[in-house]
Amino acid sequence: MTTIIKEKVSLPRILAFSAPSLPLAAFGLPIVVQLPPHYVGYVGLSLATVGMIFMAARLLDVFIDLGLGVLMDKTNSKIGRFTPYLLGGAPLLAFFGYLLFMAKPGASPAYLTIALIGSYFAFSVCMLAQLGVGNSLSSDYNERSRIFSYWQIGNIIGMLLVLALPVIIEKTGGTAANGVQAMGLFIMIMMPISAIISYLFAKENKADAAAKHTDLKDFKILFGIDAFRRLLFSDVFSSFANGVIGGLFLFFLKSIKGYDAGQANTLMLIYFVVGLICTPIWTKLANKFGKHVSYALASIYVVISQSLLIFMPSGIFLIAALIIAFAGAVFAAPTLLLRAMVGDVGDEDKLKSGHDRTGLLFAATTLTSKAGYAISVGVTYILLDMIHFKSELGSMNSAFSLMGLQALFVGLPILSNLVIILLMKSYPLTRARVEEVQQELAKQ
């Protein structure tokens, strides 16, 4: 039997790889939580218009991911397959992100559409390139969980920083719109800096010759892999659930539970801080029980925690904070586990086909993630419009509108996670199977 030498990736290298997570998360969270309401309340577009544009732009954007994945797989530069795209995409995201976050009142739907499509494209390039760099750092089953746990920690820190900006701005006399604009400035400054840090200190491992054979039609082959198919569907439902939670979080806290903007933002900070603290727990569970089992456990946890939100009291902040903290403990788990599992699928595909299709694999999961988030924004905002919910009315909305809001916020994530539990029930790439695959690869 061939012995695989398992080298632990140094912490500084992992941290450098994770650095772009800060601005990428600072873009990814507001695009779901703050920007849609901002374009309704500050810019002046209707709920239905904003929902349709965000959904259409996201769905249009998903079609470029597979092409980007193939292009990256075919790239062979001195600095790697993925790093050139991270360095090139960073200034692009800075530019379009600035346009998106700096919109003035009265900006047209066309302005939003152009800024959004450009931002989504640049975000796709940077995110996919970063995931490719991370996957190249190690092929070990447990080490991948460790690498992507730090990646997710970076995402959460980025979210916390971007959430803190509006609070700081408002405390110093600024408006909510000024807070959104500060988010745009953060992205514009940090994205190029973090990309350079990754390039200098997180050198990606050299790809083998098999990577050059990737073609767009290979997606059909990858979709035929049972494990990968389960991951793609799980990602759609997980992203949809997170999109619903993120998109309706502030509406739920303000309109249903009666908390003001400051309290609602504080509760959201608690949610992400607890998610950050609990990230290592999910990595340990993955190492002990396997990634797919931990993913299923995380989905069970979401079903329970979302149900508890119904019983959150109005006006009793301490109890509300405890319930939100309980719900936030699972936040990091689905994303970090799924991304770590993609690398395992890549190993099995390489063993069977002789091809390294890392870029295409991660492109497919960024595609499903975007699709889930896009559908969540479009569906929830259109449904809110249909039940005549008005964000500016808050708790003064009709009882029917408020009941509908709560049903969407609590019910849709529960249903989505029940599907994920079923998908993970018979997931074939267990730890034993992955290690067997890696043993076979080592013989080649």
TIGULUM-384696 format. One record per atom (N, C-alpha, C): x, y, z; residue in three letters. Coordinates in steps of 0.02 Angstrom, whole numbers, plus 50000, padded with zeros to 5 digits. Layout:
# residues N
XYZALA...
This chain:
# residues 444
500424994050000MET500005000050000MET500445006350000MET500265011149958THR500645017349955THR500455021950013THR500945024750047THR500815029250102THR500805036450078THR500285040050095ILE500235047050075ILE500525051350131ILE500995055550114ILE501295060050163ILE500835066050171ILE500595066950232LYS500115072250246LYS500485078150278LYS500595083350239GLU500935089250264GLU500425094450285GLU500525097250344LYS500075102350370LYS500245109050339LYS499755112350311VAL499865118950281VAL499975124050336VAL500485128250328SER500645133150381SER500075138150390SER499985140350452LEU499445145050467LEU499525151750429LEU500125154550425PRO500195160850386PRO499975160050313PRO500115154350284ARG499915153250214ARG499155152850208ARG498835149450256ILE498105149050255ILE497795155950266ILE498085159750312LEU497815166450325LEU497885171050264LEU498445170450229ALA498535174450168ALA498025172450115ALA497915165950107PHE497395163550061PHE496715166250080PHE496585166650146SER495925168750170SER495825176250168SER496355180150158ALA496305187550161ALA495765190350115ALA495705188150051PRO495185190950008PRO494475189550033PRO494395184850080SER493735183550108SER493435189750140SER493865194150167LEU493615200050202LEU493215204550154LEU493505206950099PRO493105211150054PRO492575207250015PRO492705200750000LEU492205196849964LEU491585195850006LEU491675194550071ALA491095193950115ALA490765200750126ALA491185205950126ALA490925212750134ALA490495214650074ALA490595211450018PHE490165212349960PHE489565207649963PHE489695201349980GLY489185196149977GLY488615197150025GLY488755199650086LEU488215200550135LEU487755206450117LEU488015212350105PRO487565217950088PRO487155216850025PRO487425212949979ILE487065211749916ILE486415208149930ILE486385204649987VAL485765201050006VAL485375204850058VAL485735207750107VAL485395210650166VAL485255218150158VAL485775222250146GLN485685229450148GLN485515232650081GLN485805230250026LEU485715233749962LEU485005233649935LEU484655227849936PRO483955228049912PRO483515233149948PRO483515233150016PRO483115238350050PRO483375245450037PRO484045246150028HIS484345252650014HIS484085255349947HIS484045251149897TYR483805253349832TYR483045254649832TYR482695251749881VAL481985253249888VAL481885259749926VAL482185260149985GLY482065265750030GLY482445272050011GLY483075271549993TYR483495277449980TYR483495279449906TYR483605274549862VAL483635276149791VAL482945277449762VAL482435273749787GLY481755275149768GLY481445270349718GLY481735264449709LEU481435259449664LEU480925255249702LEU480455252149667SER479945248149700SER480215241349722SER479865238349770LEU480055231649793LEU480085226649736LEU479565226549695ALA479535221749640ALA480095222949590ALA480245229249575THR480785230849527THR481455228549553THR481595230149617VAL482235228149647VAL482295220549649VAL481755217149670GLY481765209849673GLY481905206749605GLY481575209249554MET481655206549486MET482355207849459MET482625213849470ILE483305215449445ILE483825211249480ILE483775210649546PHE484275206649582PHE484235199349562PHE483635196649552MET483575189749532MET483815188749460MET483615193149415ALA483805192449344ALA484555193149335ALA484855198149369ALA485585199249363ALA485965193249390ALA485725190449445ARG486075184649475ARG486005178549430ARG485415177449403LEU485315171649360LEU485715172349295LEU485765178449269LEU486175179549210LEU486905178349226LEU487105180249285ASP487805179549306ASP488025172349313ASP487555167849332VAL487755160949344VAL488015157449282VAL487805159849224PHE488005156449162PHE488745157649145PHE489055162749175ILE489755164049159ILE490225159749201ILE489975157049256ASP490415153549302ASP490755147349271ASP490365143449234LEU490645137449204LEU491185139249153LEU491065144449115GLY491565146749068GLY492195149049102GLY492115152549158LEU492695154749197LEU493085148749224LEU492715143749248GLY493035137849275GLY493465134249224GLY493185133449163VAL493565130349109VAL494175134449092VAL494085141049087LEU494645145449070LEU495205145049122LEU495025144849185MET495535144349238MET495885137649236MET495505132249223ASP495825125649219ASP496325125249162ASP496205128949109LYS496655128749051LYS497245133549058LYS497225137849108THR497755142849118THR498375139549147THR498945141549122ASN499585138849147ASN500085144649147ASN500085148449201SER500545154149207SER501075152649261SER501565156949265LYS502095155949314LYS501845156849385LYS501295160349393ILE501035161349461ILE500425157049475ILE500265152449430GLY499735147649443GLY499145148149396GLY498665143749409ARG498045143649369ARG497555149049391ARG497535150349456PHE496995154449484PHE497225161449505PHE497845162049527THR498085168449553THR498035174249503THR498185173149437PRO498115178749390PRO497405181649388PRO496915177449396TYR496215179749394TYR496035183549458TYR496315181449514LEU496195185049576LEU496495192149572LEU497095192649544LEU497415199149537LEU497055203549486LEU496785200449434GLY496425204349383GLY495725206249403GLY495395201849440GLY494705203149460GLY494635208149516GLY495165208849557ALA495125213249616ALA494975220549598ALA495355223749553PRO495195230649536PRO494515231449501PRO494315226249465LEU493665226349432LEU493095226549483LEU493165222449535LEU492655222449588LEU492655229049626LEU493255231949636ALA493295238349670ALA492915243749631ALA492975243649564PHE492655248749523PHE491885247849522PHE491655241949505PHE490935240949500PHE490595241049569PHE490955238649620GLY490685239049688GLY490585246249709GLY491045250549690TYR490975257749705TYR490345260449673TYR490235258849609LEU489635261249574LEU488995258749609LEU489005252449628LEU488405249349657LEU488225252349724LEU488725253549766PHE488585255949834PHE488505263549837PHE488715267149784MET488685274449785MET488105277249745MET487605273249729ALA487035275649690ALA486685281449725ALA486465286249686LYS486115292149713LYS485355291149709LYS484975294749749PRO484245294349744PRO484015295949674PRO483555292049648GLY483305293149581GLY483675289149528GLY484185285349548ALA484545281249499ALA484055276449465ALA484165275449401SER483685271549361SER483785264049370SER483275260149351PRO483365252849351PRO483945250649307PRO484075254249253ALA484625252549208ALA485295253449244ALA485365258749284TYR485975259849323TYR486095253949370TYR485575251949407LEU485645246349453LEU485835240049415LEU485525238849358THR485655232849319THR486385232449297THR486645237949270ILE487345238049246ILE487835237249303ILE487725241049357ALA488185240649415ALA488165233649446ALA487575230749448LEU487495224249479LEU487815218749437LEU487705218849372ILE487995213749328ILE488755214149329ILE489035220249324GLY489755221149327GLY490045218749392GLY489715220349448SER489945218149514SER489925210649521SER489375207649498TYR489305200349502TYR489855196849462TYR489995199549402PHE490515196449360PHE491195196649396PHE491385202549421ALA492025203249455ALA492055198949518ALA491495198649554PHE491465194449614PHE491565187149596PHE491265184949541SER491335178049519SER492065176349504SER492405180849469VAL493105179749453VAL493525179049516VAL493435183649563CYS493835183649624CYS493675177649669CYS493035176249677MET492835170749721MET493075164049695MET492965162849631LEU493175156549601LEU493925155749603LEU494295161149589ALA495025160849592ALA495255159349663ALA494955162449713GLN495155161249782GLN495025154049802GLN494445151349785LEU494295144349801LEU494785139649769LEU494985141149706GLY495475136949672GLY496145136949707GLY496365142849729VAL496995143349766VAL496955139249830VAL496395139849866GLY496315136149929GLY496325128649919GLY495985126349868ASN495965119149855ASN496655116349837ASN497075120549807SER497745118249786SER498225117349845SER498045120149903LEU498505120049959LEU498605113149990LEU498095108749985SER498155102050014SER497635097349984SER497805090949982SER497325085849959SER497095081350016SER497305082850077ASP497125078650135ASP496405079950156ASP496045074650175TYR495335075050192TYR495215079950249TYR495575079150305ASN495475083550363ASN495775090450352ASN496335090750317GLU496675097150306GLU496245101850264GLU495865099050218ARG495405103250179ARG494885106450224ARG494635102750273SER494155105650320SER494475111350359SER495105110350380ARG495465115550417ARG495565121850375ARG495785120950312ILE495915126550268ILE495275130550257ILE494725127050242PHE494105130650227PHE493745133150289PHE493945130550348SER493665133550409SER493965140550419SER494615141450405TYR494915148050409TYR494635152650355TYR494515149850297TRP494195153650243TRP493515156250265TRP493135151950298GLN492475154150323GLN492535159050380GLN493045158150422ILE493165163050475ILE493305169850445ILE493695169950391GLY493825176250355GLY493185179250329GLY492745175050303ASN492095177550279ASN491695180750335ASN491685177450392ILE491285180150448ILE491585186650474ILE492245186950479ILE492575193150501ILE492405198750452ILE492425197150386GLY492235202150336GLY491525204550346GLY491065199950362MET490375201750374MET490315206250436MET490685204450488LEU490655208350550LEU490915215450538LEU491455215950501LEU491735222550486LEU491235226850447LEU490925223750397VAL490465227550355VAL489815229150392VAL489625224850440LEU489035226350481LEU489185231850531LEU489805232050554ALA489995237150604ALA490015244150573ALA490155244550509LEU490225251150477LEU489595255450483LEU488995252850466PRO488395257050473PRO488275259150545PRO488425254750593VAL488325256350663VAL488775262150683VAL489415261750662ILE489895267050678ILE489695273650644ILE489495273150581ILE489295279150543ILE488695282550576ILE488195278550596GLU487595281450626GLU487745284350695GLU488205281050733LYS488405283650799LYS488755290350794LYS489085291550738THR489455297850728THR489045302950689THR488395301750683GLY487965306750653GLY487795305650580GLY488035300250551GLY487885298850481GLY487205295450473GLY487005294450411THR486365291350396THR486465284050377THR485905280450371ALA485945273450349ALA486245273050279ALA486095277950236ALA486375278050169ALA487135279050171ALA487365283250218ASN488085284150226ASN488425277650247ASN488065273650287GLY488335267250308GLY488425262450249GLY487935262250204VAL487985258150144VAL488565260450100VAL488655267050094GLN489205269750054GLN489875268050085GLN489915267850151ALA490545265950184ALA490725258750168ALA490215254450161MET490335247550141MET490675247250072MET490435251450027GLY490725251649960GLY491455253849961GLY491615258750002LEU492305261050008LEU492755255650037LEU492505251950085PHE492885246450115PHE493075241350062PHE492585239450021ILE492715234549968ILE493225237249918ILE493135243549899MET493575246649849MET494305246749872MET494415247849936ILE495095248249962ILE495395241349976ILE494985237050007MET495255230650032MET495345225349979MET494935225449926MET494975219949877MET495665219649843MET495925225049816PRO496585224649785PRO497135222949835PRO497095225649895ILE497615224349946ILE497625216949964ILE497045214049977SER497015207049998SER497225202349942SER497085204149880ALA497295199949823ALA498055199749818ALA498375205349831ILE499105205649830ILE499395201449887ILE499085201749946ILE499315197750003ILE499285190349986ILE498725188149956SER498655181249936SER499195179249886SER499325183449838TYR499835182049787TYR500525181349817TYR500685185649865LEU501355185649894LEU501485179949943LEU500965178149982PHE501085173650038PHE500695167150037PHE500255166149987ALA499875159849983ALA499975156849914ALA500585155549896LYS500735152949830LYS500355146449819LYS499985146049764GLU499615139949750GLU500085134549724GLU499925128349742ASN500325122749718ASN500245121849643ASN500755119549611LYS500765118749539LYS500265113349518LYS499865114849466ALA499385109949441ALA499735104949396ALA499455098749393ASP499745093949347ASP499475094949277ASP499755091349230ALA499575092349160ALA498845090649146ALA498545086549189ALA497845084549176ALA497365090449176ALA497565095949209ALA497105101649214ALA496965104849147ALA497405104049099LYS497335107549035LYS496795104548990LYS496535098749008HIS496075095348963HIS495345097048977HIS495205101549024THR494525103149042THR494165106648984THR493525104848976ASP493105107848924ASP492415109048954ASP492045113748926LEU491395115448953LEU490915109448954LEU490985105148905LYS490545099348901LYS490685094348958LYS491255095248993ASP491415090849048ASP490925091549107ASP490565097149108PHE490075098049162PHE489575092349162PHE489385090049103LYS488905084449099LYS489195078249132LYS489855077149123ILE490185071349154ILE490195072149230ILE490365078149253LEU490385079449325LEU489685078749356LEU489175080949321PHE488495080549347PHE488275073249354PHE488605068949316GLY488445061849321GLY488725058549383GLY489165061949420ILE489445059349483ILE488935060449538ILE488715055149569ASP488175055549619ASP488345060349675ASP488955059949702ALA489145064349758ALA489115071649738ALA489355073149678PHE489365080049656PHE488665082649643PHE488245078449615ARG487545080349603ARG487205082049669ARG487325078049720ARG487035079349786ARG487295085949815ARG487935087349804LEU488225093649828LEU487915099649793LEU487815099149728LEU487535104749691LEU486825106349714LEU486405101249721PHE485725102449744PHE485715104949816PHE486165102249857SER486205104549927SER486405111849929SER486865113849885ASP487095120749884ASP486535125549863ASP486125123449815VAL485565127649795VAL485095128749854VAL484915123449889PHE484445124049944PHE484755127750004PHE485405126550017SER485735129950071SER485785137450058SER485975139249996SER486035146249978SER485345149649978SER484845146049955PHE484165148849956PHE483955150250028PHE484085145550073ALA483895146450143ALA484265152350174ALA484925152850161ASN485315158350188ASN485095165050158ASN484905164950094GLY484665170950062GLY484015173350091GLY483575168750107VAL482935170550139VAL483065173550208VAL483485170150246ILE483645172450314ILE483965179350311ILE484465180150268GLY484815186550263GLY484365192150237GLY483975190550185GLY483555195650154GLY482985198050197GLY482735193650241LEU482155195450282LEU482325196650355LEU482965195950373PHE483185196450443PHE482965203050474PHE483145208650442LEU482975215150471LEU482225216450470LEU481885214450416PHE481165215250413PHE480825211450471PHE481065205250484PHE480775201050537PHE480875204350605PHE481485206550619LEU481635209350685LEU481265215950696LEU481215220050645LYS480895226650653LYS480135226150651LYS479875222650602SER479145222750591SER478765217650633SER479065211750644ILE478715206550682ILE478875207150757ILE479515208050773LYS479725208050844LYS479795214950875LYS479755220150833GLY479725226950860GLY480385229950884GLY480945227450860TYR481585230250880TYR481775235950832TYR482085241250859ASP482275246850816ASP482905245050776ASP483105249550732ALA483655248150686ALA484305246550723ALA484445250250776GLY485055249050815GLY485055242250848GLY484495240350878GLN484435233850910GLN484475228250858GLN484145229250801ALA484155224150748ALA484865222950722ALA485235228450711ASN485925227750688ASN486365224450741ASN486235225850804THR486615222650858THR486475215150860THR485845213250852LEU485655206150850LEU485985202650791LEU486035206050734MET486365203050676MET487115202150690MET487415206950725LEU488125206250743LEU488215200250789LEU487765199350836ILE487795193550882ILE487755187050842ILE487315186950794TYR487225180950752TYR487885178950719TYR488235183750690PHE488855182150655PHE489445181050702PHE489465184650758VAL490005183550807VAL489985176450833VAL489385174050851VAL489315167250875VAL489495162250819VAL489295163850758GLY489485159650701GLY490245159150694GLY490585164650704LEU491315164750702LEU491615160450757LEU491365161250817ILE491635157550875ILE491535149950866ILE490975148050837CYS490795140950832CYS491075137550770CYS491415141250726THR491695138150666THR492135132150680THR492615132650728PRO493045126850742PRO492665120650765PRO492085121650795ILE491685115950819ILE491475111650759ILE491255114950706TRP491025111150647TRP491595107750611TRP492185110750614THR492785107450586THR492945101150626THR492905101650691LYS493045095850734LYS492525090350722LYS491895092250715LEU491375087250701LEU491495083850634LEU491715087850584ALA491865085050518ALA492435080050522ALA492955081650561ASN493525077150568ASN493335070750606ASN492855071350651LYS492665065550692LYS492155061050657LYS491635064150627PHE491085060250600PHE491075060150523PHE491465064350491GLY491435065050419GLY491055071350399GLY491245074150342LYS490965080550321LYS490215080050305LYS490015074750271HIS489305074250252HIS488855073250312HIS489095069650363VAL488705068750424VAL488635075450460VAL489185079250463SER489165085750496SER488715090550459SER488705090050393TYR488265094250352TYR487535092750368TYR487365086350374ALA486685084350392ALA486505086850462ALA486975086250509LEU486865088650577LEU486745096150577LEU487125099850535ALA487025107050531ALA486325108750505ALA486075104850458SER485405106050431SER484865104550483SER484965099350522ILE484505097850577ILE484495103550627ILE485095106250640TYR485155111950687TYR484765117950661TYR484805119250595VAL484445124950566VAL483695124150575VAL483455118150563VAL482735116750571VAL482505118550642VAL482915116550691ILE482735117850761ILE482785125250777ILE483345128450758SER483455135450776SER482965140150742SER482785138750678GLN482295142950644GLN481615142350678GLN481445136450700SER480805135450735SER480775139650798SER481335140150834LEU481355143850896LEU481255151350886LEU481425153850826LEU481355161050813LEU480635163350818LEU480165158750807ILE479455160550813ILE479305162950883ILE479655159950933PHE479505161351003PHE479935166951031PHE480325170350988MET480725175951012MET480265181451038MET480375183851099PRO479935188951128PRO480045195851097PRO479545200051101SER479605206951079SER479785211251139SER480295215351131GLY480475220051184GLY480915217251239GLY481075210851238ILE481525208051290ILE482175206351254ILE482625211251250PHE483215210651208PHE483675204951229PHE483765203851294LEU484225198751317LEU484015191851293LEU483375190151300ILE483125183651278ILE483185183051202ILE483015188551167ALA483075188651094ALA483805187351074ALA484275190451110ALA484985189551094ALA485195182351104ALA484935179051156LEU485115172051168LEU484845167451113LEU484235168751090ILE483945164651037ILE484315165850971ILE484485172050957ILE484875173650896ILE485565170550900ILE485875170550959ALA486535167450967ALA486495159950954ALA485965156850978PHE485875149650966PHE485815148250891PHE485425152450857ALA485335151550785ALA485985152850747ALA486385157550770GLY487005159350734GLY487555154250739GLY487505149650787ALA488045144750798ALA488165140350737ALA487675139650694VAL487735135150636VAL487925138850572VAL487985145450577PHE488055149450516PHE488625147150471PHE489205145750499ALA489805144250459ALA489785137350428ALA489415132750457ALA489475125650441ALA489335123850368ALA488755125550340PRO488595123150272PRO489105125150220PRO489315131450220THR489765133850168THR490455130650172THR490745130450233LEU491425127750239LEU491425120250225LEU490925116650247LEU490905109450237LEU490815107750163LEU490355111250130LEU490225109850060LEU490845111250017LEU491175116950029ARG491775118549989ARG492335113550001ARG492405111150062ALA492905106050076ALA492735099450042ALA492095098050035MET491875091850003MET491975091949927MET491975097849897VAL492085098449825VAL492765095749806VAL493275097149846GLY493945094549832GLY493965086949833GLY493575083949877ASP493545076549879ASP493235073749815ASP492725077149789VAL492425075049725VAL492945075649669VAL493345080949672GLY493865081849622GLY494365076149621GLY494525073449679ASP494985067749683ASP494695061549649ASP494045060249664GLU493735054349633GLU493685055249557GLU493515061249535ASP493475062549463ASP494165061649431ASP494685064049463LYS495355063349435LYS495565056049430LYS495375052049480LEU495545044949479LEU495195041449420LEU494555043149408LYS494175039649356LYS494335042249286LYS494455048749280SER494535051749213SER495245053549195SER495665054449246GLY496345056749233GLY496385064249222GLY495835067749233HIS495805074949222HIS495745078649288HIS496065084449293ASP495995088849351ASP495535094549332ASP494915094349357ARG494415099349338ARG494215103649397ARG494715105649437THR494585109549498THR494195115949483THR494415119649432GLY494075125949416GLY493355124949398GLY493215119849357LEU492525118549336LEU492105116149395LEU492395112249439LEU492035109849498LEU491815115649543LEU492285120149558PHE492105125849601PHE491665130749564PHE491745131249498ALA491295135649459ALA490575133249464ALA490485126649463ALA489815123949468ALA489495125549536ALA489895125349589THR489615126849655THR489515134349665THR489925138649635THR489775145749638THR489135147249599THR489035143449544LEU488425144149504LEU487815142449546LEU487825136649580THR487255134649619THR487135139249679THR487685141649708SER487625146249764SER487285152749742SER487505155349686LYS487205161449660LYS486465160449642LYS486325154749611ALA485645153249591ALA485185153049652ALA485425149849706GLY485025149449767GLY484885156249796GLY485415160549799TYR485325167249826TYR484875171449781TYR484975170849715ALA484575174749668ALA483835173049675ALA483685166649677ILE482985164549682ILE482685166849748ILE483095166749801SER482835168849867SER482635176149867SER483055180449839VAL482895187649837VAL482285188849793VAL482285185949734GLY481715186949688GLY481065184449717GLY481085178249743VAL480465175149770VAL480205178949830VAL480645180549878THR480405183749940THR480155190749927THR480505194649885TYR480295201549874TYR479645201749832TYR479585197249785ILE478975197049746ILE478385194849789ILE478505189849833LEU477975187549877LEU477785192949928LEU478285196549953LEU478135202149999LEU477705207349965LEU477845208649902ASP477445213449864ASP476735210849855ASP476675204349843MET476015201249832MET475585201349895MET475895200849954ILE475505201050016ILE475455208150043ILE475685212950002HIS475625220150017HIS476025222250079HIS476595219050088PHE477035221150143PHE477415227350121PHE477435232450163LYS477785238650150LYS478335239650203LYS478955239850181SER479515240250228SER479465246450272SER479235252050242GLU479215258350280GLU478675258350335GLU478185253750331LEU477645253550381LEU477855249550443LEU478335245050436GLY478555241050493GLY477995237050524GLY477925237750590SER477405233950626SER476705236450611SER476635241950573MET475975244650555MET475685241250493MET476055236550464ASN475775232550410ASN475175228550435ASN474765226150389SER474175222250409SER474395215650441SER473935212750480ALA474075206350513ALA474225200950461ALA473885201250404PHE474005196350351PHE474715197050323PHE474945203250312SER475615204450286SER476145202150335SER476045203550399LEU476535201550450LEU476565194050458LEU475985190850456MET475965183550461MET476325180450401MET476235183250342GLY476565180750282GLY477315181650286GLY477545187350312LEU478265188550321LEU478565183350367LEU478235182050423GLN478505177050470GLN478515170050440GLN477995168350402ALA477965161750370ALA478545160850321ALA478695166150283LEU479255165750235LEU479915165150271LEU480025169250322PHE480665169450358PHE480815162950394PHE480315160050424VAL480415153950463VAL480335147650421VAL479815147550380GLY479635141350345GLY480085139350288GLY480275144150246LEU480665142450186LEU481355139450204LEU481725142250252PRO482365139050271PRO482275132050300PRO481745131050338ILE481615124350367ILE481505119250311ILE481085120850263LEU480945116250208LEU481585114850168LEU481985119950156SER482605119050118SER483085114350153SER483155115050219ASN483625110850256ASN483375103750264ASN482735102750263LEU482465095850264LEU482675092250200LEU482675095750144VAL482905092850081VAL483645091050085VAL484055095450114ILE484775094150121ILE484905087950163ILE484525087050216ILE484595081150258ILE484495074750217ILE483985074850175LEU483855069050132LEU484415067850082LEU484695073250055LEU485235072650006LEU485875069850037LEU485995071550100MET486605069250134MET486535062150163MET485915059650164LYS485785053150196LYS486195047450165LYS486245047450100SER486615042050066SER487215044750027SER487525049950053TYR488105052950018TYR488675047850014TYR488935046549954PRO489405040949946PRO490135042349964PRO490355048649963LEU491065050049975LEU491215050850049LEU491225045250083THR491405045250154THR492155046250161THR492385047150223ARG493095047950235ARG493485041850210ARG493225035850223ALA493565029750201ALA493645029550126ALA493115031550090ARG493145031450017ARG493635036649990ARG493645042650020VAL494115047849998VAL494835045650009VAL494975042650066GLU495655040450080GLU495855034750033GLU495375030550015GLU495505025149967GLU495675028249898GLU495305033449879VAL495435036749815VAL496125039849814VAL496305043049869GLN496955046349872GLN497535041349871GLN497415035549901GLN497915030249897GLN498025028049824GLN497475027449788GLU497535025449718GLU497875030749676GLU497725037049690LEU498045042549654LEU498795042749667LEU498985041149729ALA499695041249747ALA500095035849710ALA499755030749687LYS500095025349651LYS500235027249578LYS499855032249553GLN499905033949483GLN500535038149468GLN
